[in-house]
Amino acid sequence: GGEGRPESGEGCGGKGRQSTGVRVRVRRLVAIAHTEKVGRVVGFVWVGLVLPLLRAHFYVSETEGTRNRVVYYRKPDWHRISCAVLPTLLHPPAAYASVPHPSA
């Protein structure tokens, strides 16, 4: 720099190091603030867009046969499956009615 004036970070009892430390802390705070903003945006997109679309078009079920893996059925497919099985669940065949319950 000029005569009599120290370069930034030189002289003045180590003040250059202190301002570097402050800059590092400011950068960290800015990075944290940006990360929080991105998190809020992603959360908004997930809750406001992705989940409503999934709920509108899919039925989600856990299956015992696949170790409780989550399975997504398109709603028209789920409707066909449930309509085919529901009468059997509501009115089981007589052969099932005569089987004793394990607790009996």
N, C-alpha and C positions, 0 to 999 in steps of 0.2 A: 504494500500500500504506500501511501504518501509518507513523507518524513514526519516522525513524531506521532504518527497514528498507528496503532498495532493492527495487524490483519485480524479478521474475525477469528476467534478461537485462540488468539495469541495474547500473552500478557494479561494485565488486569487481574492478577491473582487467580487464574483458572476459570474466569467467567465464561470462556468459550466452551469449556466442558459442560458447565452447568446449562448453557443454552442448548447444547447438543442433547443433553438428557431431557430437557423440557420438550425439545422437538420430537424425540423418540416417544415420550409419553403422549404427546398430542397425536402423533401418528397412530399409536395404539388405540387411543380413544376414538379417533376417526374410523379406524378399521372396525372396532367394536360397534360403533353406531351404524356403519354400513351393513355389517353382518346382521344386526338386529332388524334393519329395514328389509333386507332380503328375506329374512325369516318371516316377517309379518306379511310380505307380499306372497311368498310361497304358501303360507298358512291360509291367506285369503283365497288364493286360487284353488287350493285343495278343498277348503270348506265351502266356498261359494260357487265353484264350478265343477270340480271333479266328482265330489260325493253326490251332489244332486243329479248329475248325469248318470252315474252308476245306479243310484236308487230308481231313477226314472225308467231305465232300460234293462236292468238285471235284477234277478233274485239271487241272493247270496246264501249259501248253505254250507254247513260243515258236514262232512260225510264220515261215517264210522268205518266204512270199508277202505278208506284211504288214510287212516290214522288221523282223523279230524282235520284233513286238509280242506281249505276253503275252496268251494267250487262256485263259479258264476254261471247261472242259467239265464238265457235271454227270457224275458217275461212270457212271450208266446209259447216257448218250449216248456217252461215251468207250468204254465196253465194246462197244457196237454198232458204232462206227466201227472200233475195233481188230480186232474179230472179222471184219468184212467185208474188211479190207485185209491182215491178217496172212497168210492163205494165199498171196496174190500175192507178198508179200515173201519168204516162205520158199521158194516154188517159182515163180520167175519164168517167164513164157511163153518158149517156145523162140526167138521172134523177138528177145527181149532177150539171150539167151545168145549169139547169133551176132554181136552188135555188138562190135567190138574196143574194148578199153579205151584211153583217150587216151594212157596212158603206154606202150602196147605199140608 
